[in-house]
């Protein structure tokens, strides 16, 4: 299963997008960390390793509802991990100019 694991301090949520066995606790030992999600920034920042997420989905991992929503809202640039949806410029943007 691909889901969020909370790692932020109290009243300061910050999440890791993790691949984890379905029966484990929310913050239990994960198989792999495949991204991060910070809802406190404006707009919320999402960094995903889309190549690894596709690998795990092909192995049968099901994303949670929230992770599926993050995947739909993010840019579709598979194969270029990690992807930042913060809206800032990246090295690729400056080198293409």
N, C-alpha and C positions, 0 to 999 in steps of 0.2 A: 504494500500500500504506500502511496505517496501522500504525505500529509504535513501539516505544520507542527513544529515543536517550539514552544515558547521558551525563550532564553533571556528576555529582558527583565529589568528590575521591576519592583512593584510600581504600578501606575505608569510604566514606561515599556509598553509591549514591543518586542522585537522577535521575529520568528525565523527559524531555519526551515527550509523545505527539505524534508528527509524521506528516504526510502526506509521503511520499517515493516517488520512483521505485523500483521493485523492484530494479533492478540496482545501485543506489548502496550505498556502504558504510554500516555501522550508524550512524555519526555523520557521514555525508556531508551535503551541502547539501539541506535539506528544502524542500518547496513551501510548507508552512504548519505552524505549531505549533498544535495543537488541544487541548492540555491538559498537565497535569503529574501525576506519580506519585511520592510519597515513601514508600518502604517502611520508613523508619526511625522514623516516628512510631507511636504506639500508640493507636488503630488506624491503619493506613496511610492517608495522606491522598491523595485522588484529586480533581483538579479538571479537569473536562472541558467543552468547548464542544460540547454534544450537537447543537446546530443545525448547526454546521460539520461535525461527523462524519457526520451524516445526509446533508448536501450531498455530501460526498466519496464516501460509500457509494453514493449515487444515480448518481454519475459513474463508478462501477465500482471504486473502491478497496476492497480486501479487508483487514480488520483481521487482525493477527497473532493467534496463539493467546492470548498474554498480554493483548493489548488487548481481545480479545473477552471474556475472562474479567472484565476490569475493567469493561467495559460492562454485562455481566450482573449484576455485584455492586453496581453503583451504583444510585442511585435513578432512577426513570423519570420525570424531569421535563424532557422535551425542550422546547426553546424558551426555557430559562432559564439561559443560559450565564453564567459558569462555574458548575458544580455542585460543591459541596464535600461530601464524604462523611466529613468528620472528626468529625461528631457534635456540633459546637458550634452555638451559636445564630447566626442570621444576621439581617440587618436586616429581612428579610421576616417572620421569626418574631416579632420584637419589635414590629413595626408592626401585626401582625394581632391582637395581644393587647389 
